[in-house]
Amino acid sequence: MSQVSLEAGVEEYLVSLRVERGLSANTIAAYTRDLSQYLVFLEGREPVEELISELITRMRHRGLADSTVGRKIASLRGLHRFLVIEGFRDNDPMALIDSPRRPDPFPKALTVEEAIALVEAPGTGDIAARRDRALLEFLYATGARVSETVGVDLGDLDLEDRVVMVTGKGARQRLVPMGGKAVDAIRSWLPDRIGLVSRRGKGDPLFINMRGGRLSRQAVFDIVKKHALSAEIETTRVSPHVLRHSAATHMVEAGADLRSVQEILGHATISTTQVYTRVSPAHVMEIYVEAHPRSR
């Protein structure tokens, strides 16, 4: 097998992630940072199990979260597996390295009552309130990721048929239904938006800031936290991702089939969607009593 330098191998791996696997720009950026730090640590030395173990120990001594350490290890594992499979290297120094136990990546869903209180918290008293109400209703109605939400343009909406075209990971598009509450909130926001939208901006974003530019992901995060406080929900329990998780959980608990929820959320595989079957014990018992012929 032909050997290549580790630097060249990293470049090939990143190209593969971008071109063949179609990962998002944010994911590619995270891999790039992790692997650049890896190269700096090695300082030209050959990657061997002992050196990698030392690197992992250093990360843990720095107090990094298990999830962060796990992601960095996954970056290294993916790189070295790629190098062996493609014939660039003849051994995998990660083969005997254990990954840290990853915490459950899915936060606890809000109750239906909490979700409704959150999305209604902004009210409709002024322009910012109407924008925030439309945004929160959209997040909860569609289960869209925050990056997908800020990327929605006016042309992606069909308010008559109550659907929106969402662009997800790997530039994959999907048509997602919207409920009547979300459509009504968006209709109330659109006249305000016309007066704010900046002609200097790119595209025709649905959700904009008070200067007329496309709303950022951080701004959405801040808006969700702000209105969680108004709704008297502990802010540490709430984020845009929690609204997505809550939407999916509530659909499954109401009887939606997993294939439909998978399509709405844009999951590549059904295994990712299956996490939403982790519903409350009371709900499990209710379903069991209703469905099992020998439950009574």
Secondary structure, DSSP 8 states (H G I E B T S, - for coil): -----HHHHHHHHHHHHHHTS---HHHHHHHHHHHHHHHHHHTT----HHHHHHHHHHHHHTT--HHHHHHHHHHHHHHHHHHHHTTS-S--TTTT--------SS-----HHHHHHHHHTT-SSSHHHHHHHHHHHHHHHH---HHHHHT-BGGGEETTTTEEEEE-GGG-EEEEE--HHHHHHHHHHHHHHHHH--TTSSS-BSSB-TTSSB--HHHHHHHHHHHHHHTT--GGG--HHHHHHHHHHHHHHTT--HHHHHHHHT-SSHHHHGGGG---HHHHHHHHHHH-TT--
